Amino acid sequence: MHHQPFILSQAPLASLKDARYDVAVLPWGATEAHNFHLPYGTDNFETEAIAAESARLAAARGARTIVLPVIPFGVNTGQMDIPLTINMNPSTQMALLDDVADSLERHGIPKCVILNGHGGNDFRQMIRELQPRRKLFLCTVNWYKIVDHHTYFEEQGDHADEMETSLMLHCAPAHVLPLGTAGDGATRKPRIRAFREGWAWTPRPWTRVSADTGSGDPRKATAEKGKKYFEAVTRAIADFLTELGAADLNDLYA
């Protein structure tokens, strides 16, 4: 069986016992509805695929990167009235992250990138709290914020939209139902101006916002669009992993 040594879940002990890694990548997704046509594991499929390809590209440049198994549960407190949504509270995420950080430290890995694929997750404050008591360098990347969606997609949104559907058609097409089954992803806008303009924030109660759990019309999605977007995102992350792996943590600022 072919295995990729930079993917921890695929690597046997024979390829790991003498290996040394500079960066661990921790993919983190969610388990939630994605309109009517995408699976509950959409964020996990996408983030795993992006992590694996980014690590492969980085390894080809000599970077020593290892991808950890995906964490499949995210913060979904606003979606618990949708069947089988699985929520993981931020406090639980922090405890889990601390345990992973402890393990990586014990194995001598100096840097960890949390590759986030779910908008409800936010690891910045967790890192602020954990970093002072950890030797492990922690940072986070939201892969969906790296490149401008307008360059690749006609219809804009932020959940089960044209981007995510195109990406799934490229990464995991067997799990995508025909686009004719998808809802239009229409969303209701807040009545309060500050929430509409984005300078005030509150969590969205999802079933009050969307009839199909989508945000953005997915019906112009294609695998070709997803491939181009995937390639742009993974190239950027590979550049980052390569640069971070070689960086002196005591000299990060010019």
N, C-alpha and C positions, 0 to 999 in steps of 0.2 A: 504493500500500500504506500502510495506517495504521500509524504508529509512535508509541510513547510516548517522549518525549524524556528521561524520567527513567530509562529502561532502556538502559544503554549498548550492549548487543548489538543493539538495534533502532534506535539513533539514527544518522543520517547526519552527516557532517562539517558540512553546512550548518546543522544545528541545534546543533552543539557549538562551532563556532569562536569564538563570542563569549559562550558560556555561562560562568557562574561557579557553582560548587557549594560549599556549606558542609560537606556530609557525604557520604561514600561508604559504601554498604552492600555488604559482601562476604558473600554467602550461601555457606555451607559445609556440605556434606552428606556422603554416603558411598555406596558401592556394595556392597550386601550383601543377603542373603536376608531377606525379611520374611514369614515363615510361607509357606503354599502359595498364597495368593491375591493378595498384593501384589507389585509388581515390585521388582527390585533397586535401581531408582532412586527408591524411595519418598521417602527423605530429601531428594533433590534436587528432585523435583516439589513437595513440600510447602514447602520453604524458598524456592524461587524464587517460588512463588505468594504466599507471605506477604510476601516482600520487595517484590514488585511492587505489591501492594495497599496495603501500608503506605506506600510511597513516593508512590503516587497520592493517598492521603488527605492525606499531609503536604504534597504539592505544592498541593493545593486550598486549604491554609491559608497558602500563600506560602513554604513551606520549600523550600530549594534542595538537593535530594537526588538523587544518582545511584546506581543499582543496578548493580553490577558483575556479570559472568557468574559463575555458581555454580562453586565448586570441588567436583567430584563424588566425590572420594576422601577417606576418613576413616581414623581409627585403628581397625583391625580385626584386631589381632594375635591375638585369641582366637577368630577364626572362619576361620582359614586352612585348616581341614580341610573347609570347606563349599565346594562347587564355585563357582569364578569369583568368590569374594570378592576384592576389590581393597583391599589395605592401603597406607596412606601413614603412615610412621612420624612421630612428633611432631617429630623433628629435621628431617625433610623439610618438614613443614608450616611449621616456623619459617623455614626458608630461603625457601620460597615466599612466606610472609607478609612477610618482609623485602623481597623484590623488589617485591611489590605496593606496600608502604609507600613504597619509594624512588620508584616511578613516580608515586604520588599526590602526594608532596612536590614532585616536579619540575613537576607540573601545578598546583600551588598550592591543592590541596584540604587543608584544615587538620585534618579529623576523619574517622575511619573506625570504623564499627561492623561487627564480625564477627558476622553473624547465623548462629548455629550450630543445625543441625538433627539432630545425631547425638550420642548419649550418650557414645560413645567419644572424642569430641573434647574437649579442654580447653585453651583458649587463654590461661588466666590467667598461667601461668608464662612463656609466650612473651612476653606483653605486658610483664610485669615486666622481662624481659631486654632487649627491644627499645626500650622507652620512653625510657630514659636517653640513647640515641644517636639518637633520632628526633625531629624537630620535629612530625611527625604525631601527633595525639592518637588513641590506640587504646583501644577498649573492646569488650566482647563481651556478647552477649545470647543466652541459650538460649530460643528462642521457646516451647518446650514446658513451661517452668517459670513462665510469666507468669500464667496464670489457673488456678484450682482445677479440676481435672478432675472432681471429684465433683459440681460444679454442672451438668455437661453429660452425663456418662456413668455408666452403671450398673456396668459391669465395669472394674476398675482393672488396669493393667499398665504396662509401659514399653517395649514393642516390638511392632509389628504388632498392637496391641490394639484395643479399641473406638474409642479416640480416633484413632489413626492411620488406621484403616480408614474411619471416618466422614469424616475430613479428606480422604482420597484419593477417596472417593465424591463429595465436593463439588468438589475441585480437579482431579482427573484420572480421572473415572469410567471412561473407555475402557480404562484400564490395570488395572482391578480385576476379578479373576475372581469368579464367583458365590460368595457366602459359604458355600455348601454344600461348597466345596472346601477351606475353611480348616480347619486344625487347631485344637484348643481352647486353645492357648497356655498349657497347664499347665507349670509350672516346678518343678524340684526345689530344695529349700531347703538351705542349708549345714548341715552337721552341727555346726559350731562356733558356739556361741551369739553370740560377738562379731560374726561375719560376718552372722548372721541379724538382729541388732539394729542393724547399720549403723555401729557405732563402730570397727570394724576393716574393712579393705577389701583386696580382691585382685581382679584382673580375672577375669571369669567365662569359663571354658572352655565356649563356648556349646553344643557338642553334648552336653556332660555335664549341662547345665542344662535343655535344651528339646529335645523330639523333633521339633518343627516350626519351630524358630528364632523362635517367638513367645513373648511374655511378657504374658499377659492374653488373655482370651477375646474375640475380635473379632465374635462372631456376632450381637450386638445393635446393630451399627453401622448408621447411616442417613446419607444425604446431608444431611438436615435438621439432625441433630445436628452434623455437620461444618460446615455453613454457620454455625450460631450460634457455634460455637467459633472458627471462622476470623474471624468479624466481631469477636469480643471480643479476640482476639489482635492483629489488625491495627490495631484502634483504639488499643490500648495502645502498640504500637510506633510508630504515627504520632504519638501525643502525645509520645513520647520523642524521635523524630527532629526534630520541630518545636522542642521545648525545647532539645535539644542544638545544633541549627543556630544558634539565636539566642544561645546561651550564650557568655559571655566566659570563655575558658579560664583566665584569670588570676584569676577571681573565682567559682570553682565552689562555694565553701563559705561558709555564712552564719555 
